[in-house]
Amino acid sequence: MILVGTSGWQYRDWRDRFYTGLPQRRWLEHYAERFGTVEVNNAFYRLPERDVFAAWRARTPDDFCVAVKMSRYLTHVKRLREPAEPVARFLDRATALGDRLGPVLVQLPPNLPADVAALAEVLARFPAGVRVAVEPRHPSWWTAETRRVLERYGAALCWADRRGRPVTPLWRTADFGYLRLHEGRAEPRPRYGRAALRSWLDRIGTTYPGAEPVFVYFNNDPGGAAIVDAGALAALARRRDVPVSRTP
């Protein structure tokens, strides 16, 4: 099962392309009627209060799923050190989503070299029922030791794409997958071409051949590219008889 959405829903240049005539206070409801999942990025910059997460739950359908990006306080300020309080505070707020809570994305700074022991300490702080995806961005992380730690804690390596090509190893380390598509090469930029989308479907199908959920988020928001590309990927998946969440 592929759950496909975008990295956020509040973009100014989507106003006339996707939210025509709607006041901004109704954008989430409009989005959630057309997509089955979203990745919340603003929690990375400023962690919302618990009542904000609870309001998102109340405003979305029962089958909607919200992936949440971990606060930068843990990843970029503390640089994975002393994770107990940041993880506890994050979970205290984000769990107000209840059954809407999807994976937690832990995105590491590009200048943070591998510290597998620190990552293990972070992952140990998450309860078993919370899915965690990790997006390292320094090449020193691509080692067998990193892979073993992710597997030990059931955390997914976040696959990432830039300009139509993988920028991470294509490891399977958990019983779910997580893919972020940052920037395509097609016109108008930063759209993804059909060949690139088909290649990603091939990789997903090879690595997750069963019913495992694979969360796919388009982060190429300029000009509404993410909305168009998410719909295109879903259409290609349906032609292959691959179950996929709703898209416009």
C-alpha positions in Angstrom: 0.0 0.0 0.0 1.4 3.4 -1.0 0.3 6.4 0.9 1.1 9.5 -1.1 0.9 13.1 -0.1 2.8 16.3 0.1 5.2 17.9 2.6 2.8 20.4 4.0 -0.5 22.0 2.8 -0.1 25.7 3.5 1.7 27.2 0.5 0.8 30.6 -0.8 1.1 29.8 -4.5 -1.3 26.9 -4.1 -4.1 29.4 -3.3 -5.3 29.8 -6.9 -4.1 26.3 -8.1 -5.6 24.1 -5.4 -7.6 26.1 -2.9 -9.5 28.3 -5.3 -11.9 30.6 -3.5 -11.4 28.9 -0.1 -10.4 30.9 3.0 -7.1 29.6 4.5 -8.9 28.3 7.6 -10.5 25.6 5.4 -7.4 24.5 3.6 -6.7 21.5 5.8 -10.2 20.1 5.3 -10.0 20.6 1.6 -6.6 18.9 1.4 -7.7 15.9 3.6 -10.7 15.3 1.4 -8.4 14.9 -1.6 -5.3 13.3 0.0 -5.0 10.5 2.5 -1.8 11.7 4.2 0.4 14.8 4.7 3.8 15.4 6.2 4.0 18.3 8.7 7.2 20.2 8.3 6.5 23.2 10.5 6.9 21.1 13.6 10.6 21.0 12.8 10.9 24.8 13.1 8.5 25.4 15.9 6.8 22.5 17.7 3.1 23.2 18.0 1.2 23.0 21.3 -0.8 19.8 22.0 -4.1 21.5 21.2 -2.9 22.3 17.7 -2.3 18.6 17.0 -5.7 17.8 18.6 -7.4 20.3 16.3 -5.8 18.7 13.2 -7.2 15.4 14.4 -10.7 16.8 14.8 -10.6 18.5 11.3 -9.5 15.4 9.3 -11.3 12.2 8.3 -10.9 8.9 10.2 -8.6 7.4 7.6 -6.2 10.4 7.4 -2.6 10.0 8.4 -0.2 12.8 9.5 3.6 12.2 9.4 5.4 14.7 11.7 8.9 16.0 11.4 10.8 15.9 14.6 11.7 19.3 16.2 15.1 20.7 15.1 15.9 21.2 18.8 16.8 17.6 19.0 18.5 17.1 15.6 20.1 20.5 14.9 20.6 22.1 18.3 21.2 19.2 20.5 22.6 17.2 17.6 21.0 14.0 19.0 22.5 14.4 22.4 20.4 14.2 25.6 17.3 13.0 23.7 15.1 12.2 26.7 13.4 15.5 27.2 13.1 16.6 23.5 11.5 13.3 22.5 9.2 13.2 25.5 8.0 16.8 24.8 7.5 16.0 21.1 5.5 12.9 21.9 3.4 14.6 24.6 2.2 17.0 21.9 2.1 15.0 18.7 0.3 12.0 20.3 -2.8 14.3 20.5 -3.2 13.2 16.9 -4.3 9.9 18.2 -4.9 7.4 15.4 -4.0 10.0 12.9 -0.4 10.0 13.9 1.8 8.5 11.2 5.6 8.1 11.1 7.9 10.6 12.9 10.6 11.9 10.6 14.0 12.5 12.2 15.9 14.5 9.6 19.6 14.9 10.5 21.7 18.0 9.6 23.9 17.6 6.5 26.9 18.6 8.6 26.3 15.9 11.2 28.7 13.0 10.7 27.7 9.5 11.8 27.2 9.0 15.5 25.4 5.6 15.6 25.4 5.4 19.4 23.6 8.7 19.7 21.1 7.7 17.1 20.5 4.4 19.0 19.8 6.4 22.2 17.3 8.6 20.3 15.5 5.6 18.8 15.3 3.9 22.1 13.2 6.8 23.5 10.3 6.1 21.1 7.7 3.6 22.2 7.1 0.5 20.1 3.8 1.8 18.7 5.4 4.9 17.1 6.9 4.5 13.6 10.1 6.4 13.1 11.9 7.2 9.8 15.4 8.6 9.8 16.9 10.8 7.1 20.7 11.1 7.5 22.3 13.6 5.1 26.0 13.1 5.8 27.7 10.3 3.7 29.5 8.9 6.8 26.1 7.4 7.9 26.1 4.9 5.0 27.6 2.0 6.9 26.5 -1.5 8.0 26.5 -0.3 11.6 23.9 2.4 10.8 21.8 -0.2 9.0 22.0 -2.6 12.0 20.8 0.1 14.4 17.9 1.1 12.3 16.9 -2.6 11.9 17.3 -3.2 15.7 14.8 -0.4 16.5 12.5 -1.0 13.5 13.1 2.5 12.2 12.9 3.1 8.4 15.8 4.6 6.5 14.1 7.5 4.8 14.8 7.2 1.1 15.4 10.6 -0.6 15.4 11.8 -4.2 16.9 15.0 -5.7 16.6 15.7 -9.4 15.2 12.3 -10.2 17.9 10.2 -8.5 18.3 8.5 -5.1 20.6 10.3 -2.7 20.5 7.6 -0.1 21.0 3.9 -0.1 17.9 1.9 -0.8 18.0 -0.1 2.4 14.9 -1.8 3.9 15.3 -1.5 7.6 11.7 -1.7 8.9 8.2 -3.1 8.1 7.3 0.2 6.4 8.9 2.5 3.8 9.4 6.2 3.7 10.3 8.3 0.6 10.8 12.0 0.2 11.0 13.5 -3.3 12.6 16.9 -3.1 13.1 18.1 -6.6 12.5 16.8 -10.1 14.2 17.6 -13.4 11.1 17.9 -15.6 9.5 21.1 -16.9 8.2 23.2 -15.5 10.7 22.9 -12.7 10.7 21.3 -10.2 8.3 18.7 -11.6 9.0 15.0 -11.9 8.8 13.3 -15.2 6.9 10.0 -15.7 10.2 8.0 -16.2 11.4 9.1 -12.8 8.1 8.3 -11.1 8.0 4.8 -12.8 11.6 4.2 -11.5 10.5 4.9 -8.0 7.5 2.6 -8.3 9.9 -0.1 -9.5 12.1 0.4 -6.5 9.2 0.4 -4.1 7.7 -2.7 -5.6 11.0 -4.6 -5.5 11.8 -3.7 -1.9 8.2 -3.8 -0.4 6.5 -6.5 -2.5 3.8 -7.3 0.1 1.2 -5.2 1.9 3.6 -3.1 3.9 2.8 0.6 3.9 5.1 2.9 2.0 4.8 6.6 2.8 5.7 8.9 -0.1 5.8 12.7 0.2 6.5 15.2 -2.5 8.5 18.2 -1.2 8.7 20.1 -4.5 6.0 22.6 -3.5 6.8 25.6 -5.9 4.1 26.2 -8.4 2.0 23.3 -7.1 4.4 20.7 -8.6 4.0 18.5 -5.5 0.2 18.2 -6.0 0.5 17.3 -9.7 3.3 14.8 -9.2 1.6 13.1 -6.3 -1.5 12.6 -8.5 0.7 11.3 -11.3 2.5 8.8 -9.1 -0.8 7.5 -7.8 -2.2 7.1 -11.3 0.8 5.2 -12.4 0.5 2.9 -9.3 -3.2 2.2 -10.0 -2.3 1.2 -13.6 -0.1 -1.5 -12.0 -2.9 -2.5 -9.6 -0.9 -1.3 -6.7 -3.1 -0.1 -3.8 -2.6 3.6 -3.3 -4.3 6.3 -1.1 -6.6 8.9 -2.6 -5.2 11.8 -4.6 -6.9 14.6 -6.5 
